[in-house]
Amino acid sequence: MSATLDQPAAIAIRHAVVADIAALVALVTSAYRGDASRKGWTTEADLLDGQRIDPEGLRDVIEKHGSRVLIFERADGGAAPRMLACCHVEKQGELCYFGMFAVDPTQQGSGVGKVAMNEAERVAREDFQCGEMQMTVISVRDELIAWYERRGYRRSGIYKPFPYGDERFGIPKRDDLRFELLVKVL
């Protein structure tokens, strides 16, 4: 399957396999942590240090039944496909959970994020037969939450604690971090 951005090149969409773990960790890290993430607008570099994703946990979600890690890639001039974005969709009862959404910082604003969101919602609706998508976002990420709101997600007012002390999720630079649940009826 493929989708098109404003550019003529098509984006190939595929399911991640265990062999993709290192490339996925690199992509997700580049979108959220360190100086590389500052090239895009999704950076969390001012909020957190350390890793954004745990390779062992990623293996678990790739192999889990009812869970899909989607990869969005494009071949540039006959070269090997280039990973542009990724996300995770998991069926949890009557709803789906959306997470691990990352777009290469050099591709942010190109439309690939919209392609990824649309495909994740299609997977939730058509493949998993879910009528609702949920996600959690760090509550101080106002610009990111506004982006999701423009795509039909609504703030629930339900908060979950940030896992302070568990470096699998990063090393906080602030003591006021928490997650807010965002919801969209599909």
N, C-alpha and C positions, 0 to 999 in steps of 0.2 A: 504494500500500500504506500501511497505517497501523497504529499500535499505540496502546494506551491506558495512561496512567499512572493513579495513584490518582484524579486529577481526571478529570472527564467528557470534557474536550477531547481530541481525537485528535491524534496526532503524525503528520505527513506525512513520508515518507522519500523522498528523491530523490537522483539523482546530480548532483554538482557540475558546473558548466560554467565556462568561462573568466570569464564575467561575474560569477561569485561570488567571485573571488579577493580583492577588497578586503574583503568582508564576512567571509570565512573568516579572513583575516589578523587582522582586528579581534577575532573570536571567540576564536581560539587565543591571541592576545596577552592578552586579558582574563582568560583562565583560568589563565595561567602567569606573567605578568610585571606588574610595577608594582603600585601601590596597589589598582587595581581587582581584581586577582587575589586580594587578601587577604580579599575577601568570601566566597570559597570555600575549600575545604580542599586544592585541588590546586596552590596557588601554588608557584612556584619562585623567588619574589622574593628570598628570603634566600640563594639559591644562584647566581642569574644575573641580569644586567641585559641590556639590548639586546633584539633581536628573538628570537622563538621559532620563527618560520617565515619562510622566504625566498620572496617572491612568484614569482620566476622558477622556483624548484624546485617550487613548488606547481603552476604552469602545466604543468610537465613531467609530474607525476604525474596530473593531471587528463586529459591528452591521451594518456598511455601505455596501450598495449594490455595487458590483464591487470591493470589497476589501476582501482580505484574509490574516489573520495572521496564519502562519503555525508553528506548533510545531513539533519538532523532539525529540523523546524520546526512551529510551530503558529500559526494565526491567532488573534489576541486581539481578540474583539469586532468582527469584520468588517474589521479593519485588515489591512494587508499582512502576509504570513506573517512570523513572528519566528523567527530562527535560534536554536535551543536548544543544539544539539550538532553535532559532526562527527567523522568518523574516516576513515582511509584503510586499504583492504585491497588488497594486491597479491599476485598469484600469483607464486611464486618456485619453479619446479619442482614438486615434490610437496607443498609446503607453502605457506601464505600468511603474509605479514607484516602485522601490525596496527600502525598508528601514527597520528600526528596526532589523537589522541583528545582532544577538548576539550568541556567542558560549560560553558555560561554560568555564571559564579560564583553568580548569583542563583537558578539552577535546580539547583545541586548538592544532592544529597540528595532530590530530587523523584522519582527513579526513571528519569529520561530517560537517565542513563548506562547503566543496566541494559538499557533498550530498545536503545540504540546497540550495546552489546556483543553482545546476542542477534542483532541484525540482521547485524553484521559476521561473526559466526560462521556464521550461515545462509548468507551470501554465499560465505564460504570453502568451506563444506561442499557446498552445492547448486549454486551458480553456477560456482565454480572447481574443484570436485571435489577439494578438499584435505582430508586427514585430520589436519592439524596446523596450529595457529596459533602464530606466534612474535612476540615483541615485545622491544624493549629499553627498560629503565627506568633512570634514574639510580639507582645502587645505594644511595645514602643516603636515598632516598625510602621509608622503612620503612612509613609509613601507606599510601601508594599501592600498594606491593608487596603488603601485607596485603590490600588491597581486591581485587587481582587473584587472590591465592591463594584468597580466599573464592569466587571464580568459577571455580575449577578450574585456574588456571595454577600452574606450579611453577617454582621457582628452579632454574636449570640449573648454577649455579656457573661459567658461562662469562662472562667479562667482555670488554668492548671499550673501548678508550680513548675518552675524551671529546675532541672535536676542538678542543683549545686552540689559540687563534690564528686560528680561522675564525669571524669574527663573524656569519656566517649562522646560527649555532647559539646565539648569545648571548655575553655577556661574563662569564666565570666570576668569582665572588667568593671561590672556594676553590680550592685546588690538589689536592684529593683526589677529584675527580669522575671517574666512569667509568660505563659502562652495564653492566647485567647482562641476560642473555638469559633471558626467561621463555617457557615452552612449555606448550601445552595440546593434548592429543589431542582431536580433535573427534568 
